[in-house]
Amino acid sequence: MLAVSIKKRISNVFTLDVEFEAGNETLALLGASGCGKSLTLQCIAGLLRPDEGRIVLGDRVLFDSKSGINLPPQKRRVGYLFQQYSLFPNMTVLQNIAAGVWAKSTAEKHETAVRQIAAMRLEGLENRRPNELSGGQKQRVALARALATEPEVLLLDEPFSALDDYLKWQLELELSDTLRAFGGTSIFVSHSRDEVYRLCDTVCVLENGKNERQNTIDGLFRAPETLAAALISGCKNYSRARVLPNGRVLALDWDAELTVEGEIPAELRYVGVRAHYFKPAKTGDENAITCRVSRTVDDVFSAVLMLETPAVGGVNESEYSLLRVELPKNELSALGNAETLTVCAAPCDIMLLK
């Protein structure tokens, strides 16, 4: 079990304030660039000293500001896969992996490196240097070096950001196998909801240096609790909202009264609807909103409609007043060239957000 509760101020401009726990699982730290994800990993690894707080791994205290404990990186048993891999350019593959092994004899370092080379299917590349490797090979070397430390925690800092799209899928499958075989605690940093969905078990959303309550992956995508979580999970439509006396919710930026499902949080500030949850409405459908079709964008496997809600041109018009609706192409053709379209969303598909 890894328990993290730390604060770190950066030049009086940014404050990292995170608290979470992770067991034998892959926990995602998900958020936009600059939200503090990589800073959190650096604090766990011992590369950056927090201003206050504690980091505990199992029964070992890695950092405690009150007790003055701050173990150096080589004593933390933490493997770190850096965003750009950070391989030593003047070292061979074998030497790079051996460099990750601490407190062992030269022979033991060599043996460990050879074992990791076999595990990562890098045989035949032992004497190559990083500039002679492909992006996928570099990632496997960096991962082998991280695992050579025999870590209790594996930290992965956006491991696919340096790769071309055509390489990512195969390497993601390989990393998934590696994480399952690792069996310990892994912390996966990403701003990609798709990577997180496929690779992780639980998730913490970070925004402006603070993390939200931990959630399951299914919980994040099915019922995010905050606007930040909804946006990072891919929600394209949201509106400021307030509860009406009749128990319905008024979406201010859409000028629409909505019937919702479930308990409305006292801190309700927004509603959100995913683009593919909006459907062309039939007579009698709940939550029908008649909109003007602003434009149609032909996507690879679907069509995207940009719709002007009833708020456009009125007192509640705002940057959130347009709706994005994604439909299969055959459904778009059935609509013809109509200038208006009435869409609806089921009550269970409306997210109630703080």
C-alpha positions in Angstrom: 0.0 0.0 0.0 1.3 3.4 -1.0 -0.1 6.4 1.0 0.6 9.9 -0.1 -0.4 13.1 1.6 1.9 16.0 0.6 2.1 19.7 -0.2 4.7 21.4 -2.3 4.8 25.1 -3.3 6.5 26.2 -6.5 7.7 29.8 -6.5 4.5 31.1 -4.8 2.7 30.5 -8.1 1.6 26.9 -7.9 0.8 24.7 -4.9 0.6 20.9 -5.1 -1.8 19.5 -2.4 -2.5 15.8 -3.0 -3.7 12.9 -0.9 -4.4 9.4 -2.1 -3.8 5.7 -1.5 -3.0 2.9 -3.8 -2.8 -0.9 -3.2 -1.8 -3.6 -5.6 -3.4 -1.8 -8.6 -2.7 0.7 -11.3 -3.9 4.1 -10.1 -4.2 6.9 -12.7 -3.4 10.5 -12.0 -5.4 12.1 -14.8 -5.5 15.8 -15.6 -4.5 18.5 -18.0 -0.9 19.6 -18.5 0.4 21.6 -15.6 -2.0 20.2 -13.0 0.8 18.6 -10.9 0.8 15.0 -12.1 4.6 14.8 -12.8 5.4 16.8 -9.7 3.6 14.2 -7.6 5.7 11.4 -9.1 8.9 13.3 -8.5 8.0 13.7 -4.8 7.2 9.9 -4.5 10.5 9.0 -6.2 12.5 11.3 -4.0 13.6 13.6 -6.8 11.7 16.5 -5.3 11.3 17.2 -1.6 7.7 18.2 -0.5 7.3 21.1 1.9 5.2 19.0 4.3 3.3 15.8 4.6 4.0 12.0 4.5 4.7 9.3 2.0 4.4 5.8 3.3 5.1 2.6 1.3 4.0 -0.5 3.2 5.6 -0.4 6.6 8.4 2.0 5.4 8.2 5.8 5.7 9.7 7.4 2.6 9.1 10.9 3.7 7.8 12.6 6.8 8.3 16.4 7.2 7.6 16.3 11.0 10.1 13.6 11.7 12.7 14.8 9.3 12.6 11.6 7.2 13.5 11.9 3.5 14.9 8.7 2.1 17.1 9.1 -1.0 15.8 7.7 -4.3 18.1 4.6 -4.2 16.6 3.5 -0.9 12.9 4.0 -1.8 12.4 0.9 -4.0 10.6 3.0 -6.6 10.9 2.4 -10.3 10.4 5.4 -12.5 9.7 5.4 -16.2 10.3 9.0 -17.3 8.2 10.8 -19.9 11.1 11.1 -22.4 12.7 7.9 -21.1 16.0 9.7 -20.0 18.3 7.0 -21.3 22.0 7.8 -21.1 23.1 8.5 -24.7 26.7 7.3 -24.3 25.7 4.0 -22.8 24.6 0.8 -24.4 21.3 -0.9 -23.8 22.9 -3.3 -21.3 24.7 -0.5 -19.5 21.6 1.7 -19.3 19.6 -1.1 -17.7 22.5 -2.0 -15.3 22.7 1.6 -14.2 19.3 1.2 -12.6 20.5 -1.4 -10.2 21.6 -0.1 -6.8 23.7 -1.7 -4.1 24.8 -4.8 -6.0 28.1 -6.1 -7.3 29.1 -5.6 -10.9 28.4 -9.2 -11.6 24.9 -9.0 -10.0 24.1 -5.8 -12.0 25.1 -7.6 -15.2 23.0 -10.6 -14.3 19.9 -8.4 -13.5 20.3 -6.5 -16.8 20.5 -9.7 -18.8 17.4 -11.0 -17.1 15.5 -7.8 -17.9 16.7 -7.8 -21.5 15.2 -11.3 -21.9 11.9 -10.2 -20.2 11.5 -7.2 -22.4 12.5 -9.1 -25.6 15.6 -6.9 -26.2 18.0 -9.7 -27.1 20.4 -8.7 -29.9 20.2 -5.0 -28.9 22.5 -5.2 -25.9 25.3 -3.2 -27.5 23.2 -0.6 -29.2 23.0 3.0 -28.0 19.7 5.0 -27.6 20.1 6.8 -31.0 20.2 3.4 -32.7 16.8 2.3 -31.2 13.2 2.8 -32.3 10.8 4.6 -30.1 9.3 1.3 -28.9 12.7 -0.2 -28.2 13.6 2.9 -26.1 10.5 2.5 -24.1 11.2 -1.1 -23.4 14.8 -0.3 -22.3 13.5 2.4 -20.0 10.9 0.0 -18.5 13.6 -2.7 -18.1 15.8 -0.2 -16.2 12.9 0.8 -13.9 12.1 -2.9 -13.2 15.7 -3.7 -12.6 15.5 -1.8 -9.3 13.1 -4.6 -8.1 10.7 -1.8 -7.2 7.7 -2.0 -4.8 6.1 0.9 -6.7 6.3 1.6 -10.5 5.8 5.2 -11.6 4.9 5.8 -15.3 5.0 9.4 -16.5 3.0 9.6 -19.7 4.9 6.7 -21.3 3.4 7.1 -24.7 3.8 10.8 -25.2 7.1 10.4 -27.1 5.7 7.8 -29.6 4.0 8.1 -32.9 0.4 7.0 -33.0 1.1 3.9 -35.0 3.4 2.6 -32.3 1.2 3.3 -29.3 -1.4 0.5 -29.6 1.1 -2.4 -29.7 3.2 -0.9 -26.9 0.1 -0.2 -24.8 -0.7 -3.9 -25.0 2.8 -4.8 -24.0 2.7 -2.4 -21.1 -0.6 -3.8 -20.0 0.9 -7.3 -19.8 3.9 -5.9 -17.8 1.7 -4.1 -15.3 -0.3 -7.3 -14.7 2.9 -9.4 -14.2 4.3 -6.7 -11.9 1.6 -7.2 -9.4 2.6 -4.3 -7.1 1.4 -0.7 -7.0 1.7 1.3 -10.2 1.0 5.0 -10.6 0.1 6.0 -14.2 0.2 9.6 -15.2 -1.7 10.7 -18.3 -3.9 13.3 -19.8 -5.4 10.7 -22.1 -8.8 9.3 -20.9 -8.5 6.4 -23.4 -5.1 5.2 -22.0 -6.4 5.5 -18.5 -9.6 3.6 -19.4 -7.7 0.7 -20.9 -4.8 0.4 -18.5 -5.9 1.5 -15.0 -8.1 0.2 -12.2 -8.8 3.5 -10.2 -8.3 7.1 -10.9 -7.6 10.5 -9.2 -8.4 13.6 -11.2 -6.0 16.5 -10.6 -6.9 20.1 -11.2 -4.7 23.0 -10.3 -2.6 21.0 -8.0 -5.4 19.3 -6.0 -6.9 15.9 -6.5 -10.5 14.9 -6.3 -11.8 11.9 -4.4 -10.5 8.6 -5.9 -12.9 6.8 -8.2 -13.1 3.6 -10.1 -12.6 3.8 -13.8 -16.2 2.9 -14.4 -17.3 5.5 -11.9 -15.3 8.3 -13.7 -16.9 7.6 -17.1 -20.4 6.6 -15.9 -21.0 9.2 -13.2 -18.2 11.8 -12.7 -18.9 14.1 -9.7 -17.4 17.4 -10.8 -17.1 19.4 -14.0 -13.4 18.9 -14.1 -13.8 15.1 -13.9 -16.5 15.2 -16.6 -14.4 17.3 -19.0 -11.2 15.2 -18.5 -13.4 12.1 -19.1 -14.4 13.5 -22.5 -17.8 15.2 -21.9 -18.3 17.9 -24.6 -21.6 19.4 -23.4 -22.1 21.2 -20.2 -24.2 24.0 -18.8 -24.5 26.0 -15.6 -27.5 24.7 -13.7 -29.8 25.3 -10.8 -32.6 23.2 -9.2 -36.1 24.3 -9.8 -39.0 24.2 -7.2 -40.6 21.4 -9.2 -37.6 19.2 -8.8 -36.3 19.5 -12.3 -33.0 21.2 -13.2 -32.7 24.3 -15.4 -29.7 24.2 -17.8 -29.1 27.9 -17.9 -26.9 27.9 -21.0 -29.3 25.8 -23.0 -32.6 27.4 -21.7 -33.9 24.0 -21.1 -35.7 22.3 -18.1 -34.4 18.8 -17.6 -35.8 15.8 -15.7 -32.9 14.0 -14.0 -32.4 10.7 -12.3 -30.9 10.1 -8.9 -30.2 12.4 -5.9 -29.3 16.0 -6.9 -26.2 17.1 -5.0 -26.6 20.1 -2.7 -23.5 21.6 -4.4 -25.0 21.3 -8.0 -23.4 23.8 -10.3 -23.5 22.2 -13.7 -25.1 19.5 -15.8 -23.3 17.6 -18.5 -24.3 15.3 -21.4 -22.0 13.3 -23.5 -22.2 14.0 -27.2 -23.3 10.4 -28.1 -26.1 10.4 -25.5 -28.1 13.0 -27.3 -30.5 11.4 -29.8 -33.0 12.8 -32.3 -36.2 13.2 -30.3 -39.6 11.5 -30.9 -43.0 12.8 -29.8 -43.3 12.5 -26.0 -39.6 12.1 -25.3 -38.4 13.7 -22.1 -35.8 16.5 -22.1 -36.4 17.5 -25.7 -34.5 20.6 -26.9 -35.2 22.1 -30.3 -32.0 23.6 -31.8 -30.9 25.2 -35.0 -28.3 23.2 -36.9 -25.2 25.4 -37.0 -22.9 23.1 -38.9 -22.2 19.5 -39.7 -18.7 18.0 -39.4 -18.0 14.7 -41.2 -15.9 12.5 -38.9 -14.2 9.2 -39.7 -17.0 6.9 -38.4 -19.7 9.3 -37.4 -21.1 12.8 -38.0 -20.8 15.7 -35.5 -23.6 18.2 -35.4 -23.1 21.6 -33.8 -26.4 22.8 -32.6 -27.5 26.3 -31.3 -29.7 25.8 -28.2 -32.7 28.1 -27.4 -30.3 30.2 -25.3 -28.5 31.5 -28.4 -29.4 35.1 -29.0 -31.0 35.4 -25.6 -30.1 36.5 -22.1 -28.4 33.2 -21.2 -26.3 32.9 -24.3 -22.7 31.9 -23.5 -19.8 30.0 -24.7 -21.5 26.8 -23.4 -24.7 27.4 -25.4 -23.7 25.2 -28.4 -24.3 21.5 -28.2 -22.1 18.9 -29.8 -24.1 15.8 -30.9 -22.4 12.7 -32.4 -24.6 10.4 -34.6 -23.8 7.4 -36.8 -23.6 8.5 -40.4 -26.7 6.5 -41.4 -28.8 8.4 -38.8 -27.5 11.7 -40.2 -28.6 10.9 -43.7 -32.1 10.0 -42.4 -32.4 13.6 -41.1 -31.9 15.2 -44.5 -31.0 18.8 -44.6 -33.2 20.1 -41.9 -32.3 23.5 -40.5 -33.6 22.6 -37.0 -33.3 19.4 -35.0 -35.0 18.4 -31.7 -32.7 16.3 -29.6 -33.2 14.6 -26.2 -31.2 12.9 -23.5 -32.5 10.3 -21.1 -32.7 11.4 -17.4 -30.1 8.7 -16.5 -27.7 10.2 -19.0 -27.6 13.7 -17.5 -24.6 14.1 -15.2 -25.1 16.2 -12.1 -21.9 18.0 -11.4 -20.4 20.1 -8.6 
